[in-house]
């Protein structure tokens, strides 16, 4: 969001742009993009799994689902801000994701 504001919402994620422009003959590029998103997903999912194992997140927390949520909000948010030329939608979506994660946090006693 800060980045998008700094560039007046004129850019989107380079990887999302590449992915959007893929055709059925560009399987190697598609594979490279999948590898990057898989790497990003694994980092986020590991973070949430560690938080869950430490008792900081409820047992209902789904680390893989949370990773999917964040990647999707980020990718969609970058695209929407470029189209709309404003960040409000991205900000609201990011806040909703944060609210969801906060609701999964276990209260220390």
QUIJOHU-V601415 format. One line per field, one symbol per residue. ss: DSSP state (a for helix, b for strand, c for the rest). phi: phi as a letter, one per 20 degrees, with the letter a starting at -180 (. if undefined). A space follows every 10 residues. Layout:
# QUIJOHU-V601415
ss=???
phi=???
This chain:
# QUIJOHU-V601415
ss=caaaaacccc cccaaaaaaa ccccccaaaa aaaaaaaaaa aaaaaaaaaa aaacccbccc ccaaaaaaaa aaaaaaaaaa aaaacccaaa aaaaaaaaaa aaaabcccc
phi=.fffffdlle ccfgffffff efdfedfffg ffffffffff gfffffgfff ffffnecfff fdgfffffgf ffffffffff fffembdgff ffffffffgf fffefeefc
